[in-house]
Amino acid sequence: MVKFTEEKEKLICSFSGRLDSTNCIKWEENLLEKIAEAGTPVVFNLEKVNYIASGFLRICLQASKKVKPENFLIVGACSYTKKVFKISQLDKQLNVK
């Protein structure tokens, strides 16, 4: 699940639960449309996420390309989720904090 808020000229996308391929398919198109329409920096908040799959990594890469990597940030990732980004060598490219 994803919830959208705007804060200080940034689009905050707050996710919750398991971000497996089945769940990601449900909201992926809407998410990428919102990001394209916003035209502002994007923050993915993963504070309430306990699992991510490769499908979510792909979505992160697509989102990052839409707003340029320097305008994309991932915050609130738990140690497990950070490890997935690090193992896939996407932690620096996707600005995982």
N, CA, C and O atoms as a Tinker XYZ file with bonds, in Angstrom:
   388  protein
     1  N      0.835000   -1.177000    0.000000    73     2
     2  CA     0.000000    0.000000    0.000000    64     1     3
     3  C      0.884000    1.246000    0.000000    63     2     4     5
     4  O      1.964000    1.256000    0.591000    81     3
     5  N      0.416000    2.278000   -0.662000    73     3     6
     6  CA     1.173000    3.525000   -0.713000    64     5     7
     7  C      0.221000    4.705000   -0.473000    63     6     8     9
     8  O     -0.903000    4.737000   -0.974000    81     7
     9  N      0.713000    5.668000    0.309000    73     7    10
    10  CA    -0.044000    6.874000    0.624000    64     9    11
    11  C      0.788000    8.068000    0.165000    63    10    12    13
    12  O      1.997000    8.110000    0.393000    81    11
    13  N      0.140000    9.038000   -0.482000    73    11    14
    14  CA     0.834000   10.210000   -1.022000    64    13    15
    15  C      0.529000   11.449000   -0.186000    63    14    16    17
    16  O     -0.620000   11.709000    0.171000    81    15
    17  N      1.584000   12.207000    0.119000    73    15    18
    18  CA     1.438000   13.511000    0.750000    64    17    19
    19  C      2.466000   14.446000    0.118000    63    18    20    21
    20  O      3.493000   14.003000   -0.396000    81    19
    21  N      2.176000   15.732000    0.164000    73    19    22
    22  CA     3.138000   16.726000   -0.321000    64    21    23
    23  C      3.618000   17.531000    0.865000    63    22    24    25
    24  O      2.824000   17.988000    1.688000    81    23
    25  N      4.927000   17.702000    0.944000    73    23    26
    26  CA     5.529000   18.367000    2.085000    64    25    27
    27  C      6.777000   19.111000    1.626000    63    26    28    29
    28  O      7.695000   18.503000    1.075000    81    27
    29  N      6.816000   20.412000    1.848000    73    27    30
    30  CA     7.989000   21.225000    1.505000    64    29    31
    31  C      8.440000   20.982000    0.067000    63    30    32    33
    32  O      9.614000   20.721000   -0.196000    81    31
    33  N      7.491000   21.071000   -0.849000    73    31    34
    34  CA     7.756000   20.910000   -2.285000    64    33    35
    35  C      8.376000   19.562000   -2.631000    63    34    36    37
    36  O      9.202000   19.466000   -3.538000    81    35
    37  N      7.974000   18.522000   -1.902000    73    35    38
    38  CA     8.395000   17.153000   -2.181000    64    37    39
    39  C      7.166000   16.262000   -2.159000    63    38    40    41
    40  O      6.235000   16.490000   -1.386000    81    39
    41  N      7.170000   15.252000   -3.007000    73    39    42
    42  CA     6.131000   14.238000   -2.981000    64    41    43
    43  C      6.625000   13.114000   -2.080000    63    42    44    45
    44  O      7.628000   12.467000   -2.383000    81    43
    45  N      5.924000   12.879000   -0.977000    73    43    46
    46  CA     6.282000   11.811000   -0.044000    64    45    47
    47  C      5.382000   10.618000   -0.338000    63    46    48    49
    48  O      4.156000   10.724000   -0.291000    81    47
    49  N      5.995000    9.498000   -0.636000    73    47    50
    50  CA     5.274000    8.255000   -0.894000    64    49    51
    51  C      5.565000    7.328000    0.273000    63    50    52    53
    52  O      6.666000    6.791000    0.392000    81    51
    53  N      4.567000    7.143000    1.135000    73    51    54
    54  CA     4.739000    6.317000    2.332000    64    53    55
    55  C      4.165000    4.929000    2.075000    63    54    56    57
    56  O      2.987000    4.780000    1.751000    81    55
    57  N      5.001000    3.932000    2.222000    73    55    58
    58  CA     4.620000    2.549000    1.948000    64    57    59
    59  C      4.426000    1.798000    3.256000    63    58    60    61
    60  O      4.962000    2.183000    4.295000    81    59
    61  N      3.642000    0.710000    3.188000    73    59    62
    62  CA     3.463000   -0.122000    4.375000    64    61    63
    63  C      3.279000   -1.583000    3.967000    63    62    64    65
    64  O      2.843000   -1.898000    2.860000    81    63
    65  N      3.628000   -2.455000    4.905000    73    63    66
    66  CA     3.444000   -3.892000    4.687000    64    65    67
    67  C      4.535000   -4.518000    3.845000    63    66    68    69
    68  O      5.676000   -4.057000    3.822000    81    67
    69  N      4.154000   -5.584000    3.152000    73    67    70
    70  CA     5.068000   -6.319000    2.278000    64    69    71
    71  C      5.015000   -5.731000    0.873000    63    70    72    73
    72  O      3.941000   -5.589000    0.289000    81    71
    73  N      6.170000   -5.396000    0.343000    73    71    74
    74  CA     6.246000   -4.870000   -1.023000    64    73    75
    75  C      6.740000   -5.979000   -1.939000    63    74    76    77
    76  O      7.812000   -5.889000   -2.538000    81    75
    77  N      5.925000   -7.028000   -2.032000    73    75    78
    78  CA     6.260000   -8.132000   -2.927000    64    77    79
    79  C      5.669000   -7.842000   -4.310000    63    78    80    81
    80  O      4.940000   -6.866000   -4.489000    81    79
    81  N      5.983000   -8.683000   -5.263000    73    79    82
    82  CA     5.570000   -8.441000   -6.655000    64    81    83
    83  C      4.063000   -8.333000   -6.796000    63    82    84    85
    84  O      3.579000   -7.486000   -7.547000    81    83
    85  N      3.314000   -9.160000   -6.099000    73    83    86
    86  CA     1.855000   -9.138000   -6.194000    64    85    87
    87  C      1.291000   -7.811000   -5.721000    63    86    88    89
    88  O      0.421000   -7.238000   -6.377000    81    87
    89  N      1.776000   -7.315000   -4.588000    73    87    90
    90  CA     1.287000   -6.042000   -4.063000    64    89    91
    91  C      1.722000   -4.861000   -4.924000    63    90    92    93
    92  O      0.948000   -3.927000   -5.133000    81    91
    93  N      2.933000   -4.894000   -5.416000    73    91    94
    94  CA     3.459000   -3.784000   -6.218000    64    93    95
    95  C      2.662000   -3.585000   -7.504000    63    94    96    97
    96  O      2.444000   -2.453000   -7.936000    81    95
    97  N      2.234000   -4.675000   -8.105000    73    95    98
    98  CA     1.476000   -4.592000   -9.361000    64    97    99
    99  C      0.194000   -3.785000   -9.174000    63    98   100   101
   100  O     -0.250000   -3.109000  -10.103000    81    99
   101  N     -0.400000   -3.847000   -7.998000    73    99   102
   102  CA    -1.681000   -3.190000   -7.722000    64   101   103
   103  C     -1.599000   -1.670000   -7.809000    63   102   104   105
   104  O     -2.560000   -1.028000   -8.233000    81   103
   105  N     -0.473000   -1.084000   -7.416000    73   103   106
   106  CA    -0.383000    0.376000   -7.362000    64   105   107
   107  C      0.764000    0.973000   -8.168000    63   106   108   109
   108  O      0.943000    2.191000   -8.161000    81   107
   109  N      1.535000    0.159000   -8.854000    73   107   110
   110  CA     2.711000    0.645000   -9.580000    64   109   111
   111  C      2.362000    1.730000  -10.601000    63   110   112   113
   112  O      2.993000    2.786000  -10.615000    81   111
   113  N      1.379000    1.485000  -11.441000    73   111   114
   114  CA     1.034000    2.440000  -12.498000    64   113   115
   115  C      0.607000    3.780000  -11.907000    63   114   116   117
   116  O      1.051000    4.832000  -12.366000    81   115
   117  N     -0.246000    3.746000  -10.896000    73   115   118
   118  CA    -0.702000    4.971000  -10.246000    64   117   119
   119  C      0.469000    5.726000   -9.616000    63   118   120   121
   120  O      0.547000    6.950000   -9.726000    81   119
   121  N      1.363000    5.017000   -8.968000    73   119   122
   122  CA     2.536000    5.631000   -8.337000    64   121   123
   123  C      3.392000    6.362000   -9.366000    63   122   124   125
   124  O      3.752000    7.521000   -9.162000    81   123
   125  N      3.714000    5.702000  -10.451000    73   123   126
   126  CA     4.585000    6.313000  -11.465000    64   125   127
   127  C      3.906000    7.499000  -12.147000    63   126   128   129
   128  O      4.579000    8.455000  -12.532000    81   127
   129  N      2.576000    7.450000  -12.302000    73   127   130
   130  CA     1.841000    8.591000  -12.855000    64   129   131
   131  C      1.902000    9.781000  -11.904000    63   130   132   133
   132  O      2.143000   10.909000  -12.335000    81   131
   133  N      1.686000    9.535000  -10.611000    73   131   134
   134  CA     1.759000   10.606000   -9.611000    64   133   135
   135  C      3.131000   11.273000   -9.613000    63   134   136   137
   136  O      3.237000   12.497000   -9.536000    81   135
   137  N      4.172000   10.460000   -9.701000    73   135   138
   138  CA     5.534000   10.983000   -9.700000    64   137   139
   139  C      5.772000   11.851000  -10.931000    63   138   140   141
   140  O      6.359000   12.928000  -10.830000    81   139
   141  N      5.322000   11.386000  -12.084000    73   139   142
   142  CA     5.496000   12.149000  -13.328000    64   141   143
   143  C      4.729000   13.470000  -13.266000    63   142   144   145
   144  O      5.234000   14.498000  -13.715000    81   143
   145  N      3.528000   13.451000  -12.720000    73   143   146
   146  CA     2.696000   14.659000  -12.622000    64   145   147
   147  C      3.255000   15.669000  -11.626000    63   146   148   149
   148  O      3.163000   16.877000  -11.843000    81   147
   149  N      3.832000   15.174000  -10.539000    73   147   150
   150  CA     4.286000   16.050000   -9.459000    64   149   151
   151  C      5.397000   16.993000   -9.907000    63   150   152   153
   152  O      5.378000   18.179000   -9.576000    81   151
   153  N      6.357000   16.476000  -10.650000    73   151   154
   154  CA     7.462000   17.308000  -11.110000    64   153   155
   155  C      8.316000   17.867000   -9.979000    63   154   156   157
   156  O      9.005000   18.871000  -10.159000    81   155
   157  N      8.274000   17.225000   -8.819000    73   155   158
   158  CA     9.051000   17.670000   -7.661000    64   157   159
   159  C      9.934000   16.518000   -7.188000    63   158   160   161
   160  O      9.758000   15.382000   -7.627000    81   159
   161  N     10.880000   16.804000   -6.295000    73   159   162
   162  CA    11.645000   15.705000   -5.713000    64   161   163
   163  C     10.712000   14.696000   -5.029000    63   162   164   165
   164  O      9.637000   15.054000   -4.546000    81   163
   165  N     11.140000   13.444000   -4.998000    73   163   166
   166  CA    10.325000   12.359000   -4.459000    64   165   167
   167  C     11.061000   11.658000   -3.327000    63   166   168   169
   168  O     12.255000   11.373000   -3.424000    81   167
   169  N     10.327000   11.386000   -2.251000    73   167   170
   170  CA    10.854000   10.644000   -1.113000    64   169   171
   171  C     10.003000    9.399000   -0.926000    63   170   172   173
   172  O      8.780000    9.491000   -0.811000    81   171
   173  N     10.643000    8.237000   -0.895000    73   171   174
   174  CA     9.976000    6.985000   -0.563000    64   173   175
   175  C     10.233000    6.725000    0.915000    63   174   176   177
   176  O     11.376000    6.526000    1.326000    81   175
   177  N      9.167000    6.727000    1.712000    73   175   178
   178  CA     9.272000    6.468000    3.144000    64   177   179
   179  C      8.938000    4.996000    3.382000    63   178   180   181
   180  O      7.821000    4.558000    3.107000    81   179
   181  N      9.906000    4.232000    3.893000    73   179   182
   182  CA     9.735000    2.799000    4.102000    64   181   183
   183  C      9.647000    2.426000    5.587000    63   182   184   185
   184  O      9.909000    1.278000    5.946000    81   183
   185  N      9.286000    3.364000    6.441000    73   183   186
   186  CA     9.239000    3.112000    7.885000    64   185   187
   187  C      8.335000    1.934000    8.247000    63   186   188   189
   188  O      8.625000    1.207000    9.197000    81   187
   189  N      7.255000    1.737000    7.511000    73   187   190
   190  CA     6.280000    0.693000    7.855000    64   189   191
   191  C      6.373000   -0.516000    6.929000    63   190   192   193
   192  O      5.414000   -1.274000    6.788000    81   191
   193  N      7.532000   -0.690000    6.303000    73   191   194
   194  CA     7.743000   -1.799000    5.369000    64   193   195
   195  C      8.607000   -2.860000    6.037000    63   194   196   197
   196  O      9.622000   -2.550000    6.661000    81   195
   197  N      8.191000   -4.121000    5.896000    73   195   198
   198  CA     8.969000   -5.200000    6.500000    64   197   199
   199  C      9.552000   -6.169000    5.473000    63   198   200   201
   200  O     10.258000   -7.109000    5.837000    81   199
   201  N      9.258000   -5.944000    4.193000    73   199   202
   202  CA     9.770000   -6.845000    3.148000    64   201   203
   203  C      9.718000   -6.129000    1.804000    63   202   204   205
   204  O      8.734000   -5.459000    1.489000    81   203
   205  N     10.778000   -6.270000    1.014000    73   203   206
   206  CA    10.747000   -5.772000   -0.363000    64   205   207
   207  C     11.236000   -6.874000   -1.296000    63   206   208   209
   208  O     12.102000   -7.674000   -0.946000    81   207
   209  N     10.659000   -6.892000   -2.487000    73   207   210
   210  CA    11.041000   -7.859000   -3.518000    64   209   211
   211  C     11.700000   -7.113000   -4.667000    63   210   212   213
   212  O     11.721000   -5.882000   -4.696000    81   211
   213  N     12.233000   -7.864000   -5.603000    73   211   214
   214  CA    12.917000   -7.266000   -6.748000    64   213   215
   215  C     11.989000   -6.356000   -7.556000    63   214   216   217
   216  O     12.445000   -5.391000   -8.169000    81   215
   217  N     10.700000   -6.660000   -7.558000    73   215   218
   218  CA     9.739000   -5.798000   -8.266000    64   217   219
   219  C      9.726000   -4.390000   -7.705000    63   218   220   221
   220  O      9.572000   -3.425000   -8.454000    81   219
   221  N      9.888000   -4.260000   -6.395000    73   219   222
   222  CA     9.934000   -2.936000   -5.787000    64   221   223
   223  C     11.235000   -2.223000   -6.142000    63   222   224   225
   224  O     11.238000   -1.007000   -6.332000    81   223
   225  N     12.326000   -2.952000   -6.232000    73   223   226
   226  CA    13.598000   -2.343000   -6.647000    64   225   227
   227  C     13.464000   -1.752000   -8.048000    63   226   228   229
   228  O     13.967000   -0.663000   -8.327000    81   227
   229  N     12.784000   -2.481000   -8.915000    73   227   230
   230  CA    12.557000   -2.001000  -10.285000    64   229   231
   231  C     11.739000   -0.710000  -10.268000    63   230   232   233
   232  O     12.040000    0.230000  -11.003000    81   231
   233  N     10.706000   -0.667000   -9.427000    73   231   234
   234  CA     9.877000    0.535000   -9.311000    64   233   235
   235  C     10.719000    1.709000   -8.813000    63   234   236   237
   236  O     10.572000    2.830000   -9.300000    81   235
   237  N     11.595000    1.456000   -7.851000    73   235   238
   238  CA    12.480000    2.513000   -7.339000    64   237   239
   239  C     13.361000    3.073000   -8.454000    63   238   240   241
   240  O     13.537000    4.287000   -8.559000    81   239
   241  N     13.905000    2.200000   -9.273000    73   239   242
   242  CA    14.750000    2.644000  -10.390000    64   241   243
   243  C     13.951000    3.477000  -11.384000    63   242   244   245
   244  O     14.436000    4.500000  -11.867000    81   243
   245  N     12.734000    3.050000  -11.691000    73   243   246
   246  CA    11.892000    3.807000  -12.620000    64   245   247
   247  C     11.560000    5.183000  -12.048000    63   246   248   249
   248  O     11.623000    6.186000  -12.759000    81   247
   249  N     11.210000    5.226000  -10.780000    73   247   250
   250  CA    10.875000    6.500000  -10.134000    64   249   251
   251  C     12.079000    7.434000  -10.127000    63   250   252   253
   252  O     11.955000    8.628000  -10.399000    81   251
   253  N     13.229000    6.884000   -9.816000    73   251   254
   254  CA    14.458000    7.677000   -9.786000    64   253   255
   255  C     14.760000    8.298000  -11.145000    63   254   256   257
   256  O     15.193000    9.448000  -11.225000    81   255
   257  N     14.533000    7.546000  -12.199000    73   255   258
   258  CA    14.787000    8.058000  -13.550000    64   257   259
   259  C     13.796000    9.153000  -13.934000    63   258   260   261
   260  O     14.149000   10.076000  -14.668000    81   259
   261  N     12.564000    9.061000  -13.446000    73   259   262
   262  CA    11.547000   10.068000  -13.776000    64   261   263
   263  C     11.879000   11.440000  -13.183000    63   262   264   265
   264  O     11.578000   12.467000  -13.792000    81   263
   265  N     12.497000   11.460000  -12.001000    73   263   266
   266  CA    12.775000   12.737000  -11.335000    64   265   267
   267  C     14.252000   13.083000  -11.291000    63   266   268   269
   268  O     14.624000   14.102000  -10.709000    81   267
   269  N     15.086000   12.280000  -11.878000    73   267   270
   270  CA    16.542000   12.383000  -11.828000    64   269   271
   271  C     17.026000   11.875000  -10.474000    63   270   272   273
   272  O     16.444000   12.211000   -9.442000    81   271
   273  N     18.069000   11.080000  -10.471000    73   271   274
   274  CA    18.544000   10.449000   -9.231000    64   273   275
   275  C     18.801000   11.415000   -8.068000    63   274   276   277
   276  O     18.576000   11.051000   -6.914000    81   275
   277  N     19.257000   12.607000   -8.342000    73   275   278
   278  CA    19.549000   13.540000   -7.249000    64   277   279
   279  C     18.281000   14.067000   -6.577000    63   278   280   281
   280  O     18.353000   14.659000   -5.499000    81   279
   281  N     17.121000   13.859000   -7.202000    73   279   282
   282  CA    15.835000   14.289000   -6.635000    64   281   283
   283  C     15.038000   13.123000   -6.064000    63   282   284   285
   284  O     13.833000   13.245000   -5.842000    81   283
   285  N     15.693000   12.005000   -5.827000    73   283   286
   286  CA    15.030000   10.806000   -5.323000    64   285   287
   287  C     15.735000   10.340000   -4.051000    63   286   288   289
   288  O     16.963000   10.269000   -4.003000    81   287
   289  N     14.946000   10.023000   -3.023000    73   287   290
   290  CA    15.502000    9.644000   -1.728000    64   289   291
   291  C     14.640000    8.552000   -1.101000    63   290   292   293
   292  O     13.414000    8.587000   -1.206000    81   291
   293  N     15.278000    7.590000   -0.453000    73   291   294
   294  CA    14.577000    6.547000    0.290000    64   293   295
   295  C     14.953000    6.703000    1.753000    63   294   296   297
   296  O     16.134000    6.706000    2.101000    81   295
   297  N     13.942000    6.834000    2.613000    73   295   298
   298  CA    14.179000    7.024000    4.047000    64   297   299
   299  C     13.412000    5.971000    4.850000    63   298   300   301
   300  O     12.476000    5.343000    4.355000    81   299
   301  N     13.837000    5.800000    6.097000    73   299   302
   302  CA    13.118000    4.954000    7.036000    64   301   303
   303  C     13.240000    3.463000    6.814000    63   302   304   305
   304  O     12.464000    2.692000    7.379000    81   303
   305  N     14.192000    3.039000    6.010000    73   303   306
   306  CA    14.343000    1.607000    5.731000    64   305   307
   307  C     14.898000    0.884000    6.957000    63   306   308   309
   308  O     15.829000    1.363000    7.604000    81   307
   309  N     14.318000   -0.269000    7.265000    73   307   310
   310  CA    14.834000   -1.088000    8.371000    64   309   311
   311  C     16.134000   -1.762000    7.922000    63   310   312   313
   312  O     16.502000   -1.700000    6.749000    81   311
   313  N     16.811000   -2.392000    8.851000    73   311   314
   314  CA    18.117000   -2.984000    8.531000    64   313   315
   315  C     18.007000   -4.052000    7.436000    63   314   316   317
   316  O     18.886000   -4.146000    6.579000    81   315
   317  N     16.943000   -4.851000    7.457000    73   315   318
   318  CA    16.757000   -5.879000    6.423000    64   317   319
   319  C     16.609000   -5.235000    5.043000    63   318   320   321
   320  O     17.247000   -5.655000    4.078000    81   319
   321  N     15.770000   -4.224000    4.968000    73   319   322
   322  CA    15.515000   -3.557000    3.693000    64   321   323
   323  C     16.775000   -2.861000    3.189000    63   322   324   325
   324  O     17.082000   -2.921000    1.998000    81   323
   325  N     17.503000   -2.204000    4.083000    73   323   326
   326  CA    18.769000   -1.571000    3.686000    64   325   327
   327  C     19.738000   -2.609000    3.129000    63   326   328   329
   328  O     20.466000   -2.342000    2.173000    81   327
   329  N     19.740000   -3.781000    3.729000    73   327   330
   330  CA    20.632000   -4.845000    3.280000    64   329   331
   331  C     20.291000   -5.278000    1.856000    63   330   332   333
   332  O     21.190000   -5.552000    1.062000    81   331
   333  N     18.998000   -5.344000    1.527000    73   331   334
   334  CA    18.579000   -5.708000    0.167000    64   333   335
   335  C     19.095000   -4.683000   -0.834000    63   334   336   337
   336  O     19.605000   -5.050000   -1.892000    81   335
   337  N     18.966000   -3.387000   -0.503000    73   335   338
   338  CA    19.479000   -2.348000   -1.392000    64   337   339
   339  C     21.002000   -2.446000   -1.527000    63   338   340   341
   340  O     21.547000   -2.267000   -2.616000    81   339
   341  N     21.673000   -2.726000   -0.429000    73   339   342
   342  CA    23.134000   -2.807000   -0.455000    64   341   343
   343  C     23.610000   -4.012000   -1.268000    63   342   344   345
   344  O     24.528000   -3.882000   -2.078000    81   343
   345  N     23.003000   -5.178000   -1.064000    73   343   346
   346  CA    23.388000   -6.380000   -1.799000    64   345   347
   347  C     23.171000   -6.190000   -3.295000    63   346   348   349
   348  O     23.968000   -6.660000   -4.107000    81   347
   349  N     22.100000   -5.505000   -3.656000    73   347   350
   350  CA    21.817000   -5.262000   -5.075000    64   349   351
   351  C     22.636000   -4.100000   -5.630000    63   350   352   353
   352  O     22.535000   -3.765000   -6.810000    81   351
   353  N     23.447000   -3.489000   -4.766000    73   351   354
   354  CA    24.308000   -2.354000   -5.114000    64   353   355
   355  C     23.516000   -1.149000   -5.617000    63   354   356   357
   356  O     23.968000   -0.415000   -6.496000    81   355
   357  N     22.329000   -0.959000   -5.045000    73   355   358
   358  CA    21.485000    0.176000   -5.405000    64   357   359
   359  C     21.385000    1.203000   -4.278000    63   358   360   361
   360  O     20.729000    2.232000   -4.443000    81   359
   361  N     22.017000    0.946000   -3.149000    73   359   362
   362  CA    21.888000    1.818000   -2.000000    64   361   363
   363  C     22.382000    3.236000   -2.275000    63   362   364   365
   364  O     21.751000    4.200000   -1.842000    81   363
   365  N     23.471000    3.377000   -2.970000    73   363   366
   366  CA    23.997000    4.715000   -3.276000    64   365   367
   367  C     23.258000    5.344000   -4.453000    63   366   368   369
   368  O     22.934000    6.531000   -4.417000    81   367
   369  N     22.993000    4.566000   -5.484000    73   367   370
   370  CA    22.295000    5.068000   -6.669000    64   369   371
   371  C     20.906000    5.591000   -6.312000    63   370   372   373
   372  O     20.451000    6.580000   -6.887000    81   371
   373  N     20.231000    4.934000   -5.367000    73   371   374
   374  CA    18.871000    5.336000   -4.999000    64   373   375
   375  C     18.831000    6.188000   -3.735000    63   374   376   377
   376  O     17.753000    6.441000   -3.198000    81   375
   377  N     19.977000    6.630000   -3.257000    73   375   378
   378  CA    20.051000    7.507000   -2.091000    64   377   379
   379  C     19.295000    6.952000   -0.890000    63   378   380   381
   380  O     18.401000    7.610000   -0.357000    81   379
   381  N     19.649000    5.750000   -0.466000    73   379   382
   382  CA    19.005000    5.105000    0.677000    64   381   383
   383  C     19.618000    5.667000    1.948000    63   382   384   385
   384  O     20.827000    5.567000    2.157000    81   383
   385  N     18.792000    6.252000    2.789000    73   383   386
   386  CA    19.256000    6.856000    4.063000    64   385   387
   387  C     18.684000    6.089000    5.226000    63   386   388
   388  O     18.947000    6.429000    6.379000    81   387
